[in-house]
Amino acid sequence: IGMHLHLSGGSFTVFCFLVSSLISMGAGAPIAALLAVVPIFYPAGVLMGADPAILTGARLSGIFFGDALSPSSQVIQHDPVTNKGADLLRVMKQRLPYLLIAGILSAVLFYALGTSGSAQNPELLASMCNPKGLWMLLPILLLLIICFKTSDLFVGVTYAIVAGIIVGIATGLFRFSDLISIQYETQELHGILFDGLSGVVDIIISTILLYGLIAIAVEGGMMEKCCNYLTSRKALQHVGGAEAMISLGVGIVNILLAGCVLPSILMFKDIADTIGKKAGISPERRSILLTAMTTNITAIIPINSAFVMGAVTVINQLAANHAYLPVVTPFQIFLSSYYCLLLTLICGIWVVLGAGREGEHKYSMTYHHAKE
């Protein structure tokens, strides 16, 4: 698509930002999207004259932007009166204007600053193009439709995986042997299914251990004591102070957990629930705060971010096999992830200036009246 549209430099960087967003919307997890888009777009972007660092920042920005827009990657807080979860569509509707502002401004910066001016290699570019790969956008589209209709990630992912296998085989992108194969020399199973599972074993194990850690903290009373201490502070009994505490708390947890969005939210969501309920913050606004604060600057701290370090690792592997590819540093990626930097500013405006808080007073009055 990039070649046929004659994209290069900054325009191709914006293209990568948008397509990374689309892939992330279907991935359900930002880290999975990262591992998918870096090997695809980095070599092509460098050959098409994009600045390597800004190109990488555009992909990280696109991953978090798409994840924020995705119905398959939402965090739900609960209403203190009815105990029902936040309304998914209402959450997306409330934060959509702010996300679009950050996304549009990011695209402008990527376009203006994303050109390196290096020479292109049309022959090498042409050899990398395979238009059949566009068929695999259909399973992503199916996943999004199902998640919007059912609000159920597992149903959407299940159907999308089956659809992806069918589309891939029907279009000749892979064969049945690519799904499951046996390497007789080592007696190992390989293929899309087994390699896909083995590629996320670390994430699965870390998630299991994290749930165990959370259960110990809850059953041991630590979480309750933390919540009681925080909610007893006079400043945190007001909406502004409670929002600041939720934002700061989940941000610190996210930094300590290497920017891994879902584990950080799982660790802090109960505290946010308790603080938010007592301060009268709606579950929709609490959900927005949690997701926004874990996908802004706290996710791309260059010294320990799993996303930044993951991108650097993949790029170094690509550069080792292809001499024409340059390497980038974690700090370059950090400074080039414009969406995350802009989202941090928006989060500050949300909390400090109380943007979008107009309906919270009415919700707080309703909550305290029901409580009485």
C-alpha positions in Angstrom: 0.0 0.0 0.0 2.8 2.4 0.9 4.5 1.9 -2.4 1.3 2.2 -4.5 0.4 5.4 -2.6 3.9 6.7 -3.1 4.4 7.2 0.6 7.9 8.1 2.0 9.5 9.6 5.0 7.0 11.4 7.2 3.9 10.2 5.3 5.0 6.5 5.7 5.6 7.2 9.4 2.0 8.3 9.7 0.9 5.3 7.8 2.8 3.0 10.2 1.1 4.8 13.1 -2.3 4.2 11.7 -1.8 0.6 10.7 -0.2 -0.2 14.0 -3.3 1.2 15.7 -5.5 -1.1 13.6 -3.4 -4.2 14.4 -3.4 -3.2 18.1 -7.2 -2.9 18.0 -7.4 -6.6 17.0 -4.5 -7.9 19.2 -6.2 -7.4 22.6 -2.8 -6.8 24.2 -0.3 -4.1 23.4 2.8 -6.3 23.8 1.4 -8.8 21.2 0.9 -5.9 18.8 4.4 -4.7 19.3 6.0 -8.1 18.4 3.9 -8.1 15.3 4.5 -4.6 13.9 8.2 -4.0 14.6 9.6 -6.7 12.2 7.0 -5.7 9.6 7.4 -1.9 9.4 11.0 -1.2 10.6 12.8 -2.5 7.5 10.2 -1.1 5.1 10.1 2.3 6.9 13.9 2.7 6.8 14.0 1.9 3.1 11.2 4.4 2.4 13.1 7.2 4.0 11.6 7.3 7.5 13.6 8.4 10.5 14.4 5.1 12.4 13.8 6.5 16.0 10.6 8.4 15.1 9.4 5.4 13.0 9.7 3.2 16.1 8.0 5.9 18.3 5.2 5.9 15.8 4.7 2.2 16.1 4.7 2.3 19.9 2.3 5.3 19.8 0.0 3.4 17.3 0.0 0.4 19.6 -1.2 2.3 22.6 -3.6 4.5 20.5 -5.2 1.4 18.9 -5.4 -0.4 22.3 -7.2 2.6 23.8 -9.8 2.5 21.0 -10.3 -1.3 21.0 -13.4 -2.8 22.6 -11.3 -5.9 23.2 -9.0 -4.2 25.6 -11.1 -2.4 28.2 -10.8 -2.1 32.0 -14.0 -2.0 34.0 -14.5 -0.5 37.4 -17.8 -1.0 39.3 -20.7 1.1 40.5 -20.7 1.3 44.3 -24.5 1.2 44.5 -25.5 -1.4 41.9 -22.0 -3.1 41.7 -22.4 -3.3 38.0 -19.4 -2.7 35.7 -18.9 0.5 33.9 -20.7 0.8 30.6 -18.2 -0.1 27.8 -19.7 2.2 25.1 -20.0 5.1 27.6 -16.3 4.7 28.6 -15.3 4.8 25.0 -17.6 7.7 24.2 -16.2 9.8 27.1 -12.6 9.4 26.3 -12.8 9.3 22.5 -12.4 13.1 22.0 -9.3 13.2 24.2 -7.8 10.2 22.4 -8.5 11.7 19.0 -6.8 14.9 20.0 -3.7 13.1 21.1 -3.8 10.9 18.0 -4.2 13.7 15.5 -1.5 15.9 17.1 0.8 12.8 17.1 0.1 12.2 13.4 1.0 15.8 12.6 4.3 15.5 14.5 5.1 12.2 12.8 4.5 13.7 9.4 6.5 16.8 10.1 9.5 15.1 11.8 9.5 11.6 10.5 11.7 12.0 7.4 15.3 11.0 7.5 16.2 11.8 3.9 18.1 8.6 3.3 18.1 6.9 -0.1 15.6 4.3 -0.9 16.1 0.8 -2.4 13.2 0.2 -4.8 14.3 -3.4 -5.7 14.6 -4.5 -2.1 11.3 -2.9 -1.3 9.5 -4.6 -4.1 10.9 -8.0 -2.9 9.3 -7.4 0.5 5.8 -6.7 -0.7 3.2 -9.4 -0.5 -0.4 -8.0 -1.1 -1.9 -11.3 0.0 -1.1 -10.4 3.6 -3.9 -7.8 3.5 -6.4 -10.7 3.6 -5.4 -11.1 7.3 -7.1 -7.9 8.1 -10.4 -9.7 7.8 -10.0 -11.7 11.1 -9.1 -8.4 12.9 -12.3 -6.8 11.5 -14.3 -9.8 12.6 -12.8 -9.6 16.1 -13.7 -5.9 16.4 -17.3 -6.5 15.2 -17.9 -9.3 17.7 -16.3 -7.4 20.6 -18.5 -4.4 19.9 -21.6 -6.6 19.7 -20.9 -8.9 22.7 -18.3 -7.0 24.8 -16.7 -10.4 25.2 -13.0 -10.5 24.4 -12.7 -14.3 24.6 -15.6 -14.9 22.1 -14.1 -12.4 19.7 -10.6 -13.8 19.9 -11.8 -17.4 19.5 -13.8 -16.6 16.3 -10.9 -14.4 15.0 -8.4 -17.2 15.4 -10.6 -19.7 13.6 -11.3 -17.1 10.9 -7.5 -16.3 10.6 -6.7 -20.0 10.0 -9.4 -20.4 7.4 -8.4 -17.1 5.6 -4.8 -18.0 5.7 -5.2 -21.4 4.2 -7.8 -20.3 1.6 -5.6 -17.5 0.3 -2.4 -19.6 0.3 -0.6 -17.6 2.9 0.2 -20.8 4.8 -0.4 -24.6 4.5 -1.9 -27.1 6.9 1.7 -28.1 7.7 2.3 -24.6 8.9 -0.3 -25.0 11.6 1.2 -28.1 13.2 4.5 -29.7 12.2 7.0 -32.2 13.8 10.7 -31.7 13.7 11.8 -35.3 13.8 15.5 -34.6 14.5 14.6 -33.0 17.9 11.1 -34.6 18.4 9.6 -31.1 18.8 6.3 -29.8 17.7 6.3 -26.5 15.7 3.8 -24.5 13.7 1.6 -21.5 14.1 -0.4 -23.0 17.1 2.5 -24.4 19.1 5.0 -21.6 18.4 2.2 -19.1 19.2 1.6 -20.7 22.5 5.3 -21.0 23.4 5.8 -17.4 22.5 3.5 -16.2 25.3 4.5 -18.8 28.0 6.4 -16.1 29.9 3.4 -13.8 29.9 1.1 -16.6 31.0 3.4 -17.6 33.9 3.9 -14.0 35.0 0.1 -13.5 35.0 -0.5 -16.6 37.1 2.1 -15.4 39.6 0.6 -11.9 39.6 -2.8 -13.3 40.4 -1.3 -15.3 43.2 0.4 -12.2 44.5 -2.8 -10.2 44.4 -4.7 -13.0 46.2 -2.1 -13.1 49.0 -2.3 -9.3 49.4 -6.1 -9.4 49.5 -6.4 -12.5 51.8 -3.6 -11.2 54.1 -5.5 -7.9 54.6 -2.8 -5.7 53.1 -5.0 -4.3 50.4 -7.7 -3.5 52.9 -5.3 -1.7 55.2 -3.9 0.3 52.2 -7.4 1.2 51.1 -8.5 2.2 54.7 -5.4 4.3 55.2 -5.8 6.1 51.9 -9.6 6.7 52.1 -9.1 8.1 55.7 -7.0 10.9 54.3 -9.2 14.0 54.0 -7.7 15.1 50.7 -8.6 11.7 49.1 -12.3 12.0 50.1 -12.8 14.6 47.4 -13.0 13.9 43.7 -9.8 15.8 42.8 -7.6 14.2 45.4 -9.0 10.8 44.8 -8.4 11.1 41.0 -4.8 12.3 41.7 -4.2 9.3 44.0 -5.6 6.8 41.5 -3.5 8.3 38.7 -0.3 8.5 40.7 -0.7 5.1 42.2 -1.4 3.1 39.1 1.4 5.1 37.3 4.0 4.1 39.9 2.8 0.5 39.8 3.1 0.5 36.0 6.6 1.9 36.1 7.7 -0.7 38.7 6.1 -3.5 36.6 8.1 -2.4 33.5 5.2 -0.7 31.8 3.2 -3.9 31.5 -0.3 -2.5 31.2 -2.6 -5.3 32.2 -0.6 -6.6 35.2 -0.4 -3.0 36.6 -4.1 -2.5 36.3 -4.8 -5.9 37.8 -2.6 -5.0 40.7 -4.1 -1.6 41.4 -7.7 -1.9 40.2 -9.2 -2.9 43.6 -7.6 0.1 45.3 -8.8 2.4 42.6 -12.3 0.9 43.0 -12.4 1.5 46.7 -10.9 5.0 46.6 -13.2 6.0 43.7 -16.3 4.6 45.2 -15.9 6.5 48.5 -15.0 9.8 46.6 -18.0 9.4 44.4 -16.1 9.0 41.1 -18.1 7.2 38.4 -16.9 3.8 37.3 -16.5 5.1 33.7 -14.1 7.9 34.8 -12.1 5.5 37.0 -11.8 3.1 34.1 -10.6 5.9 31.9 -8.0 7.0 34.4 -6.6 3.5 34.9 -6.1 2.8 31.2 -4.9 6.3 30.3 -2.3 6.3 33.1 -0.9 2.9 32.1 -0.5 3.8 28.4 1.2 7.2 28.7 4.7 8.0 29.7 4.7 5.4 32.5 4.7 2.6 29.8 7.8 3.9 28.0 10.3 4.7 30.7 13.5 4.0 28.7 15.4 2.3 31.5 13.0 -0.5 32.1 10.0 -0.4 29.8 9.1 -3.8 28.3 7.8 -2.1 25.2 10.9 0.1 24.6 13.3 -2.7 25.5 11.3 -5.2 23.4 11.4 -2.9 20.4 15.2 -2.3 20.8 15.8 -6.1 21.1 13.8 -6.8 17.9 15.5 -4.0 16.0 19.0 -5.2 17.1 18.2 -8.7 15.8 17.0 -7.2 12.5 20.1 -5.0 12.2 22.4 -8.0 12.9 20.9 -9.8 9.9 20.5 -6.8 7.6 23.4 -4.4 7.3 21.3 -1.5 5.9 19.3 -1.2 9.1 20.4 1.2 11.8 19.9 0.7 15.5 18.1 3.1 17.9 18.5 3.8 21.6 15.8 3.5 24.2 16.0 7.3 24.9 15.5 8.0 21.2 12.3 5.9 21.2 11.1 7.5 24.4 11.4 11.0 23.0 9.8 9.9 19.7 6.6 8.3 21.2 4.6 11.5 20.8 1.2 9.9 21.5 2.3 8.7 25.0 3.9 12.1 25.8 0.7 14.0 24.7 -1.5 11.6 26.6 0.5 12.3 29.8 -0.3 16.0 29.3 -4.0 15.2 28.7 -4.1 13.1 31.9 -2.6 16.0 33.8 -5.3 18.4 32.4 -8.0 15.8 33.3 -6.9 15.5 36.9 -5.5 19.0 37.8 -8.0 21.1 35.9 -10.9 18.7 36.2 -11.6 18.4 32.5 -14.6 16.2 31.7 -15.7 16.2 35.4 -18.9 18.1 34.8 -21.1 15.1 35.3 -19.2 13.8 38.3 -20.9 16.1 40.9 -24.3 14.7 39.9 -23.0 11.1 40.1 -21.4 11.8 43.5 -24.6 13.3 44.9 -26.6 10.3 43.7 -24.1 7.9 45.2 -24.0 9.6 48.7 -27.8 9.9 48.7 -28.1 6.1 48.0 -25.5 5.4 50.6 -27.4 7.3 53.3 
